């Protein structure tokens, strides 16, 4: 089946993501997230996809981190999945919007307790004097939350990337690759076009 036979990009993404979960050796949900600083400098890092549906692609983070601050200053971002074992990549451009409080609470509660404590302990993206400083903070919050639940910090939440463009790239022999782009139109429909490799 040709890529353009899929009328909706999320149908094709779910198929490719399913293939990646079966074939990709390590962390198929890893995606590169690119954001932009207030002075227009791009910045990329790997994050993990924690949810996807027709509303968009979800990840979670410390909102005071570099990426969190950049997104809050400029919500236009890009994502990139690269599945080497499948010789495929998916590029996504769109707008990051906060997930609901209920979504953030539910996901945070599903995390291992040590990860929840780590969210409290890490001043993500800020300088630290050494690893011992971080370990002291971990011990502090581990002691604080020895018994009972670990609540979600107010500075920790998620973003949903609402795509306006999704490109599917499939490797072909002799660099004659297949590239198909889904562009969101003003009426909410997706228009598909094929690009030269």
C-alpha positions in Angstrom: 0.0 0.0 0.0 1.3 3.4 -0.9 1.7 5.9 1.9 -0.8 8.3 0.1 -3.5 5.6 0.3 -3.9 6.7 4.0 -6.3 9.6 4.1 -5.5 10.5 7.7 -1.9 10.8 9.0 -2.7 9.4 12.4 -3.8 6.1 10.9 -0.4 5.8 9.1 1.5 6.9 12.2 -0.2 4.3 14.4 0.8 1.6 11.8 4.4 2.8 11.7 4.6 3.2 15.5 3.3 -0.3 15.9 5.9 -1.6 13.5 8.6 0.3 15.5 7.4 -1.2 18.8 7.9 -4.7 17.3 11.2 -4.0 15.5 13.1 -1.1 17.0 15.7 -2.5 19.4 15.6 0.4 21.9 13.0 3.0 22.9 10.8 3.3 19.8 8.9 6.1 21.5 12.0 8.4 21.6 11.5 11.5 19.6 13.6 14.6 19.0 11.8 17.8 20.2 13.0 21.1 18.7 12.0 24.4 20.3 13.2 28.0 19.8 14.7 30.5 22.3 13.4 34.1 22.6 16.3 35.2 20.4 15.4 32.7 17.7 18.1 30.0 18.4 16.8 26.4 17.9 17.4 23.8 20.5 16.8 20.0 20.2 16.7 17.1 22.7 15.2 13.7 23.0 11.9 13.2 24.9 9.5 10.2 25.1 6.1 10.0 23.5 3.6 9.2 26.2 0.4 9.4 24.2 -0.9 9.9 20.7 -4.3 10.3 19.2 -6.0 12.6 16.7 -5.5 15.5 19.1 -1.7 15.2 18.9 1.5 13.9 20.4 2.0 14.1 24.2 5.2 14.3 26.3 5.8 15.4 29.9 8.5 17.6 31.5 9.5 20.0 34.2 7.9 23.2 32.9 10.8 25.3 34.3 13.3 23.5 32.2 14.9 25.1 29.2 12.5 23.4 26.8 9.5 24.2 29.0 10.4 27.9 29.1 11.1 28.0 25.4 7.7 26.3 24.6 5.9 28.7 26.9 7.6 31.6 25.0 7.0 30.2 21.5 4.6 27.3 21.2 5.7 26.4 17.6 7.8 23.2 17.8 9.0 20.3 15.7 9.3 16.6 16.5 11.3 13.9 14.7 11.0 10.1 15.0 13.8 8.0 13.5 13.4 4.3 13.4 16.7 3.0 12.1 15.6 -0.7 12.0 12.7 0.2 9.7 14.6 2.8 7.7 11.8 5.3 8.4 11.4 8.7 9.9 8.4 10.9 10.7 8.8 14.7 10.9 6.1 16.7 12.7 5.6 20.5 12.9 2.9 22.1 15.1 1.9 23.9 18.2 2.5 22.8 21.8 -0.4 23.2 24.1 -0.6 22.2 27.8 -2.3 19.0 28.7 -5.2 19.2 31.2 -4.4 19.0 34.9 -6.3 15.7 35.1 -4.1 14.2 32.3 -0.9 15.4 34.0 -2.1 14.0 37.4 -3.0 10.7 35.9 0.3 10.2 34.1 2.4 11.4 37.1 0.5 8.9 39.3 1.4 6.1 36.9 5.1 6.7 37.2 7.4 4.7 39.5 7.7 6.3 42.9 11.4 6.9 42.4 10.7 8.8 39.2 8.1 10.9 41.0 10.6 11.7 43.7 13.1 12.6 41.0 10.7 15.1 39.5 10.7 16.9 42.8 14.5 16.7 43.3 15.6 17.8 39.9 16.0 21.5 39.1 16.0 20.5 35.5 18.4 22.4 33.2 19.8 24.5 36.1 23.5 24.2 37.0 24.5 22.0 40.0 27.8 21.9 41.9 28.1 18.1 41.6 26.2 14.8 41.7 26.2 14.8 45.5 24.0 18.0 45.5 21.4 16.1 43.5 21.6 13.0 45.7 21.0 15.1 48.8 17.8 16.5 47.1 16.7 13.0 46.2 17.2 11.9 49.8 15.3 14.9 51.1 12.2 14.2 49.0 12.5 10.4 49.5 12.3 11.1 53.3 9.4 13.6 52.8 7.4 11.1 50.9 8.4 7.9 52.6 4.8 7.1 53.4 1.8 7.8 51.2 1.5 9.3 47.8 4.0 11.5 46.0 1.9 14.4 44.6 2.6 16.0 41.2 4.7 19.2 41.5 3.0 22.3 40.2 6.0 22.9 37.9 5.7 19.4 36.3 3.2 18.8 33.5 2.8 17.8 29.8 2.4 19.3 26.4 0.4 18.1 23.4 1.9 18.9 20.0 -1.1 19.6 17.7 0.4 19.0 14.3 -0.1 21.1 11.2 2.3 19.1 9.1 3.4 15.4 9.3 5.9 14.0 6.8 6.5 10.3 6.4 9.9 9.3 4.9 10.6 5.8 3.8 14.1 4.7 2.7 14.4 3.3 -0.8 17.3 1.9 -2.8 19.8 4.3 -4.5 18.4 7.2 -2.3 15.2 7.2 -4.3 13.3 7.6 -1.1 9.5 8.1 -0.6 8.4 11.3 1.0 4.7 12.1 1.7 3.5 15.2 3.5 0.1 15.7 5.2 -0.8 19.3 5.6 -3.7 20.4 7.8 -6.1 22.7 6.0 -8.2 25.5 7.4 -11.3 23.3 7.2 -9.6 20.6 9.4 -9.0 18.2 6.5 -5.6 16.8 5.7 -4.1 17.4 2.2 -1.5 14.8 1.0 1.4 15.7 -1.3 4.4 13.7 -2.5 7.9 15.3 -2.5 11.0 14.6 -4.5 13.5 12.8 -2.3 
